[in-house]
Amino acid sequence: MTFYPLILMVASLHAFIGWRLGPELTVPWGWVLGLGLVVSSVLMPLSLVASRALARPWADRLSWVGLLLMGLFSTVFVLTVLRDVLLLAAWLVQALGMALPLASMRTLTAQATPLLALGVTFAGLINARRTPAVVRVDVPIAGLPAALHGFTLVQISDVHVGPTIKRAFLQRVVDRVNALKADVVAITGDLVDGKVAELAAHVAPLAGLQSRHGTFFVTGNHEYYSGAPAWITQLRSLGLTVLMNEHVVLHHGESSAAQGESQIMAPLVLAGVTDYSAHHFDPSHRSDPARALQGAPASALVRILLAHQPRSAQAASDAGFDLQLSGHTHGGQFWPWNLFVPLQQPFTAGLNRLHNLWVYTSRGTGYWGPPKRFGAPSEITALRLVTA
């Protein structure tokens, strides 16, 4: 959608809210609502082109305001539609002969709608900006070698470093990840929203990630919006292993000096694919789980795939993987958009099963667009392999 049709659409939706709520509000609140809608209808579209129109830090400041208003508008619009549905139901009940105070209902619901939206948006802002909580998940694997029981992967996903998420937020994430003392750190895409020249300093804390076997990264769709080749080079310079339809074999086991013997090391295949949609940007980056597993040793009984989008799961299952770690969905980020995720993805969040494949879908570590999370908290995921 080009910019001017977008402005027209945004203005029309704001006008709808004003038409449905404004007449029921007394002075000065009706005027406050009207002014707020005008400001929002202007700043929301401008925030989307701020980086092209202004130099930093003014571009980021405009983005902050516009994206906050976008989150608020989304909730006001949804609640306004739900209010109309409620009033229609009340009118139908009254038409059947039951007396209802429709005038009072119209006034009270018009007053409650923007107040409730403000409360939800404020709570969503706090949830989005806090340091993500650690979610611990045990994944039962049939035939898991004893040396791999307790093997821990810490996953971060969908950080979206960009206009509103900067170095300080990512540093807090890195510190929390390091405290978990993982065997592997996995970053499952959508790390950035912007070019390397703009965000390299803000992504630099990733060089400090610590784990036994290293940090592994796969691309998400937003890497391709932001210049994937340059970001792949940048992340490799920070010490991350970028897996592009390929795998590594990790040998894992614990030694026991007190008993004078060592536990037998067990191999584990960790593979990664490019984003499900990568071929639209670069045909040579077509996502291919089967290719990622080519040449893997038969002795490796556990095979884990990093894939940004859950819809890679069918191909991963066909290829013979045991576990897939994904993100992309944000768990819907805030209601009611979580209800629409299943239209595109097989899973919205959490641990799910597809045939013989476990799929864990992270709700994301950051957020995209509005700094708002409501009903879908951010997470850093600590996944532990256990014997089934």
C-alpha atoms as one frame of an Amber mdcrd trajectory, in Angstrom:
protein
   0.000   0.000   0.000   1.400   3.406  -0.999   1.587   6.237   1.488  -1.399
   8.375   0.452  -3.970   5.538   0.392  -2.606   4.539   3.800  -3.249   8.067
   5.122  -6.802   7.949   3.761  -7.496   4.564   5.337  -6.077   5.617   8.725
  -8.056   8.866   8.668 -11.274   6.996   7.810 -10.852   4.550  10.684 -10.191
   7.402  13.105 -13.261   9.213  11.801 -15.326   6.084  12.452 -14.254   6.114
  16.110 -15.083   9.801  16.434 -18.500   9.262  14.825 -19.374   6.359  17.127
 -18.065   7.783  20.427 -17.924  11.570  20.135 -21.652  12.398  20.186 -22.076
  10.538  23.479 -19.335  12.474  25.303 -19.895  15.778  27.067 -17.733  18.884
  26.724 -14.774  18.958  27.099 -14.241  15.187  26.720 -15.725  15.039  23.250
 -13.284  17.742  22.157 -10.378  15.909  23.822 -11.284  12.731  21.964 -11.578
  14.605  18.663  -8.209  16.321  19.080  -6.581  13.040  20.065  -7.970  11.307
  16.983  -6.700  14.065  14.679  -3.199  13.934  16.190  -3.147  10.138  16.036
  -4.331  10.020  12.419  -1.419  12.307  11.437   1.397  10.881  13.564   0.686
   7.195  12.988   1.468   7.251   9.238   4.347   9.700   9.715   6.020   7.370
  12.208   6.260   4.693   9.509   8.379   6.956   7.289  10.237   8.783  10.065
  13.618   7.218   9.259  13.362   8.514   5.686  12.172  11.998   6.606  14.227
  12.862   9.694  17.696  12.334  11.103  18.203  10.429  14.345  17.362  10.887
  17.178  14.296  12.811  15.952  13.224   9.949  13.705  13.245   7.549  16.655
  11.313  10.016  18.832   8.621  10.378  16.176   8.513   6.595  15.791   8.067
   6.186  19.542   5.072   8.549  19.639   3.483   7.209  16.467   3.862   3.567
  17.468   2.449   4.219  20.947  -0.556   5.853  19.309  -0.842   2.903  16.917
  -1.154   0.522  19.848  -3.720   2.757  21.525  -5.710   3.215  18.316  -5.806
  -0.537  17.713  -7.442  -1.175  21.076  -9.826   1.792  20.830 -10.955   0.628
  17.395 -11.547  -2.967  18.509 -13.425  -1.854  21.630 -15.527   0.567  19.564
 -16.584  -2.263  17.259 -17.353  -4.506  20.246 -19.375  -1.651  21.795 -21.466
  -1.437  18.635 -22.059  -5.194  18.750 -23.156  -4.900  22.401 -25.498  -2.001
  21.645 -26.979  -3.857  18.682 -27.647  -6.875  20.897 -29.263  -4.621  23.511
 -31.456  -2.995  20.841 -32.589  -6.420  19.615 -33.418  -7.488  23.181 -35.430
  -4.298  23.652 -37.218  -4.903  20.352 -38.374  -8.240  21.753 -40.141  -6.414
  24.555 -37.588  -6.175  27.376 -36.990  -2.636  28.638 -33.311  -1.622  28.727
 -31.696   1.774  29.498 -30.208   2.150  25.999 -29.414   5.866  26.368 -27.437
   5.278  29.555 -25.680   2.288  27.985 -24.584   4.373  25.001 -23.152   7.094
  27.250 -21.441   4.811  29.743 -19.875   2.587  27.067 -18.676   5.636  25.112
 -16.942   6.911  28.244 -15.532   3.499  29.164 -14.097   2.660  25.727 -11.191
   5.174  25.595 -10.488   4.773  29.335 -10.248   0.999  29.036  -8.069   1.331
  25.930  -5.696   3.673  27.785  -5.422   1.203  30.670  -4.740  -1.738  28.359
  -2.160   0.257  26.399  -0.333   1.379  29.538  -0.227  -2.181  30.890   0.907
  -3.385  27.473   3.729  -0.832  27.425   4.999  -1.980  30.820   4.859  -5.631
  29.716   6.681  -4.891  26.464   9.504  -2.853  27.976  10.311  -5.066  30.945
  13.185  -7.538  30.767  11.606 -10.741  29.423  10.901 -13.473  31.947  12.527
 -16.888  31.638  10.147 -19.651  30.541  11.433 -23.143  31.348  10.299 -26.037
  29.171  11.187 -29.733  29.341  11.134 -31.500  25.977  10.817 -35.302  26.227
  12.876 -37.095  23.569  12.484 -40.827  22.980  15.798 -42.672  23.005  17.684
 -39.667  24.351  21.309 -40.651  25.136  22.156 -40.349  28.808  24.833 -37.750
  28.047  22.201 -35.461  26.544  19.702 -35.680  29.386  19.496 -32.117  30.716
  21.037 -30.541  27.602  19.802 -26.929  27.664  19.093 -24.601  24.780  18.266
 -20.989  25.599  16.215 -19.383  22.845  15.664 -15.717  22.117  13.606 -14.639
  19.138  11.996 -11.619  17.513  13.901  -8.978  19.451  13.339  -6.400  16.684
  16.156  -4.024  17.570  15.127  -0.817  15.818  13.374   2.497  16.477  12.217
   1.685  20.033  14.445  -1.243  21.080  18.077  -0.306  21.543  21.314  -1.504
  23.073  20.219  -1.194  26.725  17.258  -3.538  26.223  19.401  -6.100  24.399
  22.099  -5.903  27.071  19.533  -6.808  29.726  18.506  -9.796  27.619  22.133
 -10.910  27.215  22.754 -10.649  30.953  19.693 -12.756  31.738  20.649 -15.364
  29.122  24.195 -15.647  30.474  22.866 -16.240  33.986  21.197 -19.433  32.697
  24.554 -21.050  31.780  23.151 -22.739  28.696  24.731 -25.422  26.574  23.568
 -23.603  23.424  22.089 -20.164  22.751  19.716 -20.064  19.764  18.473 -16.871
  18.108  15.579 -17.701  15.817  15.361 -14.630  13.609  13.832 -11.169  13.387
  16.647  -9.715  15.427  16.629  -6.325  13.685  14.482  -3.709  11.971  17.016
  -1.525  10.216  20.325  -1.464   8.388  23.708  -2.483   9.780  24.976   1.100
   9.600  22.100   2.234  11.832  21.992  -0.585  14.367  25.408  -2.273  14.564
  26.243  -0.581  17.878  22.888  -1.589  19.358  23.355  -5.254  18.403  26.942
  -5.366  19.709  25.979  -6.867  23.124  25.364 -10.203  21.371  29.137 -10.662
  21.276  28.934 -11.155  25.049  26.583 -14.162  24.934  28.043 -17.155  26.765
  27.260 -20.855  26.502  29.084 -24.163  26.351  28.792 -24.739  22.601  28.206
 -21.220  21.280  25.486 -18.994  19.847  23.617 -19.962  16.679  21.439 -17.722
  14.515  18.947 -18.172  11.688  17.413 -15.436   9.586  13.841 -14.211   9.924
  11.792 -12.306   7.390  12.782  -8.957   8.929  16.467  -9.638   8.259  15.558
  -9.708   4.572  13.680  -6.417   4.869  16.804  -4.958   6.508  19.546  -6.316
   4.227  20.198  -9.950   5.142  23.670 -10.378   3.540  25.104  -7.439   5.476
  23.534  -8.640   8.723  24.843 -12.180   8.235  28.358 -10.783   7.859  27.905
  -8.501  10.876  26.619 -11.250  13.162  29.442 -13.585  12.175  31.894 -10.825
  13.078  30.361 -10.846  16.588  31.141 -14.543  16.960  27.685 -15.948  16.149
  27.341 -19.018  13.929  24.785 -18.307  11.203  23.200 -21.510   9.945  21.847
 -21.271   6.401  20.343 -24.625   5.435  23.236 -26.360   7.183  24.098 -28.059
  10.440  26.803 -28.546  13.016  27.479 -31.613  15.142  27.921 -30.916  18.847
  29.564 -33.520  21.073  28.227 -33.272  24.582  28.993 -35.046  27.836  30.153
 -34.458  31.372  33.368 -35.616  32.964  33.580 -36.807  36.559  37.043 -36.115
  37.917  36.042 -37.316  41.366  35.389 -40.810  40.010  38.342 -40.714  37.687
  36.269 -41.420  34.606  34.450 -39.573  31.837  30.945 -40.031  30.582  30.744
 -41.084  26.931  30.201 -38.079  24.702  27.006 -38.053  22.632  26.638 -36.273
  19.292  23.755 -33.891  18.657  22.861 -32.324  15.316  21.908 -28.651  15.460
  20.658 -27.368  12.109  19.272 -24.081  10.900  17.348 -22.898   7.862  16.828
 -19.537   6.259  13.420 -17.922   6.693  10.427 -19.633   5.112   9.947 -16.639
   2.794  13.646 -15.996   2.048  13.440 -17.146  -1.588  11.238 -14.144  -2.371
  14.265 -11.938  -1.648  17.076 -14.229  -2.808  16.342 -17.496  -4.670  19.612
 -18.983  -3.403  18.315 -18.617   0.187  15.289 -20.889  -0.244  14.538 -22.550
   3.095  15.273 -26.289   2.976  15.221 -28.429   6.164  16.165 -31.596   4.241
  19.249 -29.897   2.827  20.167 -28.657   6.293  20.379 -32.272   7.450  22.417
 -33.638   4.534  25.585 -35.379   5.686  24.521 -35.586   9.333  26.013 -38.645
  11.052  23.640 -41.534  11.692  25.144 -41.834  15.166  23.539 -38.502  16.137
  20.217 -39.637  17.596  18.948 -36.132  18.405  18.328 -33.646  15.622  17.233
 -30.074  16.374  16.227 -27.459  13.820  16.198 -23.668  14.188  13.561 -22.212
  11.841  12.077 -18.751  12.208   8.521 -19.609  11.169   6.507 -22.484  12.649
   5.211 -23.363   9.194   8.592 -24.939   8.434   7.443 -27.750  10.726   5.977
 -30.079   8.095   9.210 -30.077   6.086  11.195 -30.503   9.308   9.063 -33.493
  10.290   9.522 -35.045   6.838  13.282 -34.554   7.108  13.415 -36.415  10.419
  14.035 -33.737  13.032  13.059 -34.317  16.667  12.616 -30.677  17.762  12.098
 -27.370  15.980  12.569 -23.987  17.657  10.661 -21.114  16.053   9.300 -17.636
  16.715   7.711 -15.152  14.296   4.205 -15.147  15.807   4.909 -13.045  18.942
   2.093 -15.127  20.440  -0.162 -12.540  18.800   1.532  -9.752  20.868  -1.770
  -8.280  22.047  -5.404  -9.267  21.859  -7.232  -9.819  19.550  -4.477 -10.309
  16.958  -3.485 -13.642  18.518  -6.783 -14.973  17.156  -5.575 -14.384  13.587
  -2.173 -16.129  13.848  -3.631 -19.597  13.040  -4.687 -18.264   9.638  -1.001
 -18.251   8.645   0.873 -20.461  11.107   0.186 -23.953  12.474   1.127 -22.923
  16.023   0.833 -19.646  17.935   2.977 -20.273  21.022   4.370 -22.947  23.315
   5.284 -26.598  22.862   3.264 -28.514  20.287   3.489 -31.836  18.492   3.432
 -32.515  14.739   3.731 -36.245  14.014   7.088 -37.204  15.602   8.318 -33.607
  15.791   8.166 -31.305  18.790   7.738 -27.640  17.818   8.388 -24.885  20.315
   7.113 -21.454  19.233   8.452 -18.536  21.247   6.204 -15.557  21.953   9.254
 -13.426  21.222  11.800 -11.572  23.315  11.024  -8.073  22.076   8.072  -6.802
  20.078   7.276  -5.415  16.647   5.567  -2.117  15.936   3.655  -0.761  18.939
   5.565  -1.132  22.244   2.700  -3.156  23.619   2.151  -6.698  24.865  -1.142
  -7.733  26.383  -2.015 -11.380  26.974   1.183 -12.526  25.229   4.180 -11.782
  27.467   7.693 -11.734  26.045  10.052 -14.534  26.949  13.542 -15.947  27.090
  13.089 -19.690  26.764  15.224 -22.313  28.518  14.474 -25.667  26.870  15.845
 -28.798  28.510  16.038 -32.168  26.775  14.793 -35.000  28.997  14.295 -38.706
  28.509  10.770 -39.540  27.358
